[in-house]
Amino acid sequence: MALLSPNLQRRARILLTFLGGQGAAQGLNLLCGLLILRWLPITEYSQYGLVYGFQMLVNAGLDLGFAGTIVALVGHRINDKSVIGNYVLAGRRMRTKMMIFVLPAVSIFYYFMTKHLHWQASTQVLLLLSICVSVNVSGFQSYYTSPLIIHRRLTTYYRILVLTALFRLVACYLLFKVGWINSVTAAWVNVVGIALTGFSLRAACRDLVEEPKKVNPSFTRQMVRYAMPNIPGLLFFALQGQISIFLIATFGSSTGIAQVSALGRIGQIFTLLNSINGVIVEPWFAKDDGRNVVRRYFYLVGIVVLGSAAFVGFTALFPNLLLHFLGKKYADLRLEVVWVVLQGCIGFLLGMTWTVISARRLIFWQTTFVNIIAITISQIGFIVFVGVTSPLRAIQMGCLSVAASLASQVYNLFYGLKRGPRIDIEEHEHVREDSLPLTAVEAEVSD
């Protein structure tokens, strides 16, 4: 480190902290997911996978990006506990109010989606209850993460994530050893893990947050105003993340649900890779004076395309190396796994492009709707002319959707570069960097 400049040392420390904490937590969760995949029969895993999809969809639909506004809205008032508490309480109350309407609708949707799958009534009810309870307690995790981020207590944050991930892994292993592992018990272990994470984060924030007894409406209005432009996109992409499973559940079978869910575990490889966009790409483009954006973008595109071609080609030649992690029940998905890797590579390039757009402040209402329209047209066209009756078709539709989204975001990037930033940053006199509030990237990964 002594050979590096102070700025490079800080960047290296941020990257190592992020990769260590985030990598450990995601690695444990990925390991647990792969073991559950191996331990559960196909029918049981189809139930587990569908429930997981519902949890992700409902959580995103209830949050609507409000939790993500807290760091930015608090700004320099990081030491004002009441300000942080007002934002946390305002977000939690909005989430609670929305649950009154969302959970009944989700329950009806869940019933009609699963009734033709011939699940036992007790299994159907217990899994639905796991969805309802998990989305209720996950609000604690969403809103009590921000105070720790604001105050750079990332060691505490990652310790909680790693310990709860370890709990989930150990609990599932013990259930497997005593012969009690099934879709219901695995789903409820997830619920307990989410609850432990949320309550632990809340306890860790006790000295950072002072929540009032009543919500101050001005804080609610600020959160809604800040998040509003992103809400249509968040709702749309929350559904997009699970649409393959939902389509297979509607038009396919339990085996198809299990296969799509299993292949989704391989897609998690790209989760950590996508996180690197926020650590490396975002600050690199955010601090550019605008003259090197296009050159830097195409430089990164070239690297990603070459790496993606190598990864996809390797998977096509040796598909069994990845399928080995899924177990013998899924060993025949050789063509499907190639498409999953291709989709992940395109998705990584999409994430990188979006990071550049965000870093250059090129987000407009128009860009959101161009993206939604492009994806919707691609999916409708695929469903009408090809159909989604098998896991391979569902994955191919997902791949086409990601490609359509990438095309629209490339258009949005160059449209924004031509038009200029939506929000101009005022010039101020020089201040010390360590006296400023955290940027989104530094807040997420520094400690």
N, C-alpha and C positions, 0 to 999 in steps of 0.2 A: 504493500500500500504506500510505502514511503516514496516510491518512484512516481506515484500518481499525483496530480494536482488536487487541491482540496475539494474542488467540485466533482472530479471523477471519483475521489474517495467516497464522497457522500452518495453519489449515484450507485457505486458498487455496494455500499452498505445497504442502501435501500433495496437493491435487487436481491442481495443475499438474504436479507431479513424476510422479504416477501416470499422468495422461493422456499426458504426453510419452513416458515410457518404455514403458508398456504399449501406448499407441496406436501408437508406431513399430514395436514388435515384431509386434503383431497386424496392423498395416497391411501390413507386408512379407509376412507369412505369407498374408494374404488375397490380396494381389496375386499371389504365387507360385501359390496354389491356383487362382485364376482363369485364369492363363496356362496351367497344366497342363490345366485343363478345356478350353481352346480348342485346345491343341496335340494332345491325344490323341483318336484316334477313339473312337466311342461304346463299342465293345467293350473297348478298352484302358482307358478311363476307368471302366467298370464293374468291371474287375478291381482297379484302383487304389482305387476307392471302397470296395469290399468289404474289401480289406486294411486300409484306414484304419479302418474300423469295427471289425474284429477287434483292431487295436492299441489302440484306445480302450477296448474292453470288457475286454481282458486286463489292461491297465495298472490300470484301476480295480479289477478283481477281485483283483489282487496287492497293491495298496496298502492297501485296506480302511480308509483314513483314518488309518493309523498315522503317516505322514509329517506329517500336519496336527496331530498331538498334540504335536510337539516344542516349538514355541514356548510353548504353555501350560504344559507340564510343566517346562520349564527355569525359567520364572518369573523370579524375581529373581537366579538363579544364572548370569547371563549371562556372567560373566567366568570361570567355572569350565570350562575347556576339557575336562576329563575327564568332567564331567556331560554336556555336549553330545555328546562322543564316544561315551559309553555309549548314549545314546538313538539316535544315528545308526547305530551298529553293531547295536544290538538290532533296529531296524527293517529294516536291510538283511539281516540273517540270517533274520528271519521271511519276508521276501520271497523269499529264495533257497530256503528250505525249501518254500514254497508253489509255486514254479515247478516243482519235481519232480513235483507232482501235476497242476498246472493245464495246463502246456504239452502233455503227452500227450493230455489230454482235449480241449483246444482243437484239436489237430492232427486228431483223429478227427472232431470237429464240422466243421472246415474241409473235410475230405475229402468227407464226405457232402453238405455244402451245395454244393460246387462241382463235383461229378462230373457232374451233369446239364447243366452249362453248357458242356461240351465245350471246356474250355481245353486247350492243349497241356500235356503232362506236365511239360516243362521249366519252363514258366511257372508251373504250379501249385506245383512244388517250390520254385522260387526265391522266389516270393511268400510261401510258408509259412515259409521260412527267414528272410525279412525280418521277419516278425511275431515269430518267436522271438528273433532277435537284438535287435530294437528294444525289446522288453519287458525284455530282460536289461539293456541299458545305460541304459534310462530310469530305473532305480532310483537311479542317481547323481544325476540331475536332481531327483528327488523329495526325496531326503534331504539333499543339500548346498545346497539352497535355504534351508532353515531357519536355519542359522548366519548367513548373510548378512542375513536378515530380522531376526534377533535383534539383531545389531550395527548395524543401520541402514545397511548398505552396499548400498543400492539402486541407486546409480549403477553400481557394479560389476556387480550382478545384471542390470540392464537393458542395460548395454553388451554383456554376453555374449549375452543373448537377441537383441539387434538384430544383432550381428555374425554369429551362426549363422543367423539368418533371412536375412541378406544373402547368406551363403554358399549357402544352399539356392536362393535366387533366381538367383544367378549360375550355379551349377552346372547347374540345369535349363535356363537360357537357352543355355548352351554346348552341352548335349546336343541341344537343339532345332536349333541352327544347323548342327551336323554330322550331323543326321538320326538320332541315336541315342536320341531320347526315346521311351519306351514305358512301359508300366505297371511293368515290372520295374526299369528304371533309375530311374524317378521314385521308386519305393518305397525303393530302396536309397540314393538321395540323402537321403531322410528319415531313414533309419537312421544314416547318417554324421552328419547334422545333430544328431540326438539324442545320439549319442556325443560329438561335439564339445562340445555344451552341458554334458553331464554331467561330462566330464573337466575342462572349464574351470571349472565351479563347484567341483569338488573341489579344484582347484589354488588357487582364490581363497579357499578355507576353510582352507588349510594352517595358518595362524597362529591359527585360531579353534577348532580341533577336535583333541583328542587321543583317538584311538580305542584302547581296550585290545586285548590279544591275544585275550581271551576275553570272551564276553558275560556281564554280570552279570544273573542271572535276575530280580532285583528290578526292574530297569529294563524288562525285557520285560513283567513282570506289570503294571506301572503303565500302560504303553502300551495293553495289551490291555484293562485295566479301563476306561480312559478312553474308548477308541474303541468298546467293545462295543455300547452302545445304538444307535450309528449304523450298524453293520455291515450289518444286514438291509436297511436303506434304501439304503445305498451299493451293495450288490450288485444290488438290484432296479433302481435308477435307472441303474446302469452298463449293464444290458441295455436299459432303456427308451430310452437315448440312441441305440441302433443298431437298434432292433427293426424300424423301417420297412424298412431295407436288408435285414435278415435275412429278413423275410417276403417281400419281393419276390424275393430270391435263391432262396427255397424254392419259391414259388408262381408267380413271374413269369419274367422273361427278363433277359438282359444289358442290353438297352435300358432296361428299367425300373430296374435298379440304377443305371445311369449317370444317368438323369433325376432320381432321388431324391437321389443324391449331389451332382449339380450344383445342385439347388435348395437343398441344405444349405449351399452357399456363401453364398447370400443370407441364410440364417438366421444366419450369422456376424456380420451387422451388429448383431445384438442382444447379441453377446458383450461388446463394450465397454460397451454401455448397461447390461447387467446388473452389470458391475463397479462402476458408480456407486453401486449400492445399498450396497456396503460402505463407500464413501467418505463418502456424504452421509446415507443413511437410517439406517444402523446407529448411528453416534454420536448422531444426533438423538433416536432413541428410547431408546438405552441410558442417556442422562443424564436422561431425563424422570422426574419423581417419581411418575408413574403417573396423574396427573389429566388429562393431555392426549393420552394414547395413542390413544383412539378418535377424537377430533376430528382429530388429525394424520393418522391412517391414512385416514380418509375424504376428507380434503383431498388427499392424494396420489393416492388412487384416482380422484378426479374429474379430476385433471390427466392421469393416465395414460389414462383412458378417452377423454377428449377428444382427446389426441394420437394414440391408437391408431385412433380412428374416422377422423381426418383421414388418417393414413398408409394404412390399408386402403382408404379411398375413393379416394385418389390412385392407389394401385396398381391398383384395379379400372378406373379411367378410363384410365390410361396404363401398362399392364403392360409394354409394350415397353421402357420406360426401364430397368427392372431386368433384363429378359431380355437386353438389349443386352450386359450384362457377361458373360453366359454364352456368347455366340456364336450363330451361325446354326443350329447343330445343335439348339439347344433353344428356338428362337424360337416354337414352337407351344404352349409350356406357359403360356398366358395365364391360364387358370383356376387351374392349379396354383400359380402364383406368388402369387396373391391369398390362397389358403389358407395358404401358407407364411408370408406376412406376418401373417396373422391369428393363426396359431399362435405366432409370435414375440412378438406383442403380448400375448397371453394369458400366455405364458411369462414376459415381463417383469413383469407384474402378479403372477404366482406368485412370482417371485424376490423382489419387493419385500415380499410378504406373509411369506415365509419369513424374510427379513432382520429384520422386525419381531418375529416369534416368537423368533428367536435372540437379538436384542438385549434382549428382555424376559425371557429365560431360561425360556421356556414350552415346553421340549422334554420330552416324556414318551414312554415306550414306547407308550402308547396312540395318540399322535398319529402315530407312524411307521406303525403297522399300519392305522389308519383311512385314511391316504393310499394305502398299498399296496392295500388292499381296494377302494377307490374306483376306482383306475386299472385294476386287474385286471378288475373287473366291466364297466367301460366297454369294455375291449378285447375281452373274450370276447363281449360282446353285439354289438359291431361285426362281429367275425369271423363269428359265427353268422348274423346277420341281413343283413349287407351283403356281407362278404367283402373280402379284400385281394388283388385280382388286377391292379391297375394302380397306377401312381404316385399318381394322384389319390386313390384309395381309401386308400392307405397314409398319405398326408398328412392326409386327413380323419380317419383313426383317430388319428393323432398329435395333431391339434387337439382331438378329443374327450377324449383322455387327459389333455392339459394342462388342459382345462377341468374335468375331474373332480378332478384334483389341486388346482387352485385352490379348488374348492368345499370340499374336505376341509381344506385349510389355513386357509381362512376360519373354518370350524367350529373347528379346532384353536386358532386365535388367540383366539376369544372364549371357548372352553372354558378356555384357559389364563388369560385375564384374570380370569375368574370364580374360578378355583381358586387362582391366585397362582403365583409363580415356583417352579420345581422346586428351585432352589438359591438360598438367601438369601445376600446379601453382608453380611459383618459390618461394622459401623461402626468406623472407626479415627480416631484424631486426624489432623488435617490435615497433609499432607506436600506438598512441592513436586511439581508435576506432572511436571517433567523428571527427577525422581529415581525415578519409578516405572518398572517394566518396560513395554514396549510393549503396547498393546492390539492385538487382531488386525488392526484397520483400520490403525492407525498403523504397525504393523510391516510391513504389506504395502506401504505407499505412501510412507513418510517416508524421509528420507535425511539 
